[in-house]
Amino acid sequence: MFSFLLFGVKRAWQGFWRNAAMSLAATATMTLMLLLLASFWIVQAGFLASLSYVEDKVGVVADLNENATNLEIQEVQGRLKAMPEVRDVQYISKDEALARFREERAAQGQQDLTTYLDKNPLPASLEVKLRKPEDYRVVASFLQVEDVVAKVQNIEDTTDRLVELTNFLRTFGVLLLAVIGSIVLFIVINTIRLAVLGRADEIEVMRLVGASDAFIRWPFVFEGALVGLFGAAITMGVLAAASEPLAAFMTQFFEIVPVSVGSISRDVTVLVVGAGAGLGIVGAWVSVRTYLIR
Amino acid sequence: MTIAPAPSTARSLRRRILERGRDQAVPDRAVLVLHDVTKRYPNGKIALRDVDLVIPEGDFVFLVGPSGAGKSTLIKLLIRDEVATRGEVVLDGQDLARLPRRQVPRIRRKIGIIFQDFKLLPTKTVWENVAFALEVTGYPRRQIRPAVDQVLAIVGLSAQAKQTPNQLSGGEQQRTAIARALVHDPRLIIADEPTGNLDPLISWEILQLLLRINELGVTVLMATHDSDLVTALRKRVVALEEGRVIRDELAGAYHRAG
């Protein structure tokens, strides 16, 4: 078994270099396809991160009655937290609301008019963060009937539209990735098929001298894996070289969006290496199969 | 047909045990038996009709006939590239039609096959081309070198071992192919127009080599168009026409005598 493995890998290595022109062409195609796949994956990941960021902003804000006691507020807060739809509840006191308002005005470069007021007009509020923006209505109607709540701020229309849009964009992204994936699959498998076709003589000789199917197949499968892994290595090299400016651009572009570069690069590595080796192996397997079945 | 008495070797004994209980018409010492073989291709063309042929061990047989007579189909049946529509093809005691697919490579190792176009791999040297046949059949690595060196000596190519096929003459290329066919120590050598691409002098050389291999005890079946070679040698001649054996004579000529 081990000697067969050794034989297969050795023959794959020889086969790769003795047919260098074809192997390198296949590797180049593989590299380009993996780059295409990886780029779309990265764009998709950034895109999804922005979508979740936007969705995170959707929450239910309930203004509280002036006369609500701390105890009542805490009790409502506790029941909210127990709801499965609720991710987090934050109590914003009157002072905090004022401070926030001032900050916003300052950020917009406008005059702070609140100093002219003798008393803080802003109500305290509960800000409820949701697990899914679709659950907006459930939480809003829960809050509406509470005594401590003066008014639930109405963002129903906006939320509905946002949910519609993000769902559409998500589906679109997945579809696009699927289309790109199938294109990559067909191109890579066809390239490997061509490379195997160029060695039909070799396969014929092997059949004629009485090589078993395994002895014919596995060296080609290993060679396919080799093409895939070389392609993946080059792709990762290119991505690593491009990652610095790319990351800078991404941070700039998304600015506020917390894109986790670490997890994306790990996913991309798995994707590129897995797709490279997988496509190489599958491509070689199906291509050689044509010659074995008689 | 008379069959030469069998030398009582362990090998022939083993085969006799294998063939025991077979059709009584099948001789003991035959490397190859075709019994009532018909081959019809899926497109309806009948390439062979009711072919009976027995090739005893150690025989040298010319297979002649015009193009399209069924020579290629016959060879394809022997290496089990095709399966007979009807009848039996028995190679070394095994009915090829009943052979499971997994066993096909094993039976092919009992046959050495040589083609008009040599089918050498251009990226490998002479030595590697011959060794290739052993490597891809899982031959123990230590035994490959002496086996290859030995067959290259038999075909007289020891000096050219490190050259690639495109550095060789046509005759040398065909001798490389013969070495590759021989290296498995086959029971039967099938030569499909082996001199078709060679000039007469080199053709003679190749034929001499095949005769010498035959003298070493390997059965040879040679399909050819070369009437001069066939007639000059007076070996057994099997003539095919339109899929039938129309002539099978010992010490025959290319054309019907008289």
Contacts between the chains, C-beta under 8 A, distances in Angstrom:
chain1	res1	chain2	res2	distance
A	3	B	141	7.7
A	4	B	138	7.3
A	7	B	135	7.2
A	7	B	138	7.9
A	11	B	135	7.6
A	18	B	123	4.6
A	18	B	124	8.0
A	19	B	123	7.1
A	201	B	119	6.7
A	201	B	121	6.6
A	202	B	121	5.8
A	204	B	119	6.9
A	205	B	119	5.7
A	205	B	121	6.4
A	205	B	132	7.0
A	205	B	133	7.8
A	206	B	132	7.9
A	206	B	136	4.9
A	207	B	105	7.9
A	207	B	108	7.5
A	208	B	79	6.8
A	208	B	108	6.7
A	208	B	113	5.5
A	208	B	119	7.4
A	209	B	108	6.9
A	209	B	109	7.2
A	209	B	132	7.5
A	209	B	133	4.0
A	209	B	136	6.6
A	209	B	137	6.4
A	209	B	180	7.0
A	209	B	184	6.9
A	210	B	105	4.5
A	210	B	106	6.7
A	210	B	107	7.5
A	210	B	108	3.5
A	210	B	109	3.7
A	210	B	111	7.9
A	210	B	137	5.4
A	210	B	184	7.1
A	211	B	105	6.0
A	211	B	136	3.9
A	211	B	137	5.5
A	212	B	102	7.7
A	212	B	105	4.5
A	212	B	137	7.5
A	212	B	138	7.4
A	213	B	105	7.5
A	215	B	136	5.0
A	215	B	137	6.9
A	215	B	138	6.3
A	216	B	136	7.1
A	294	B	81	6.8
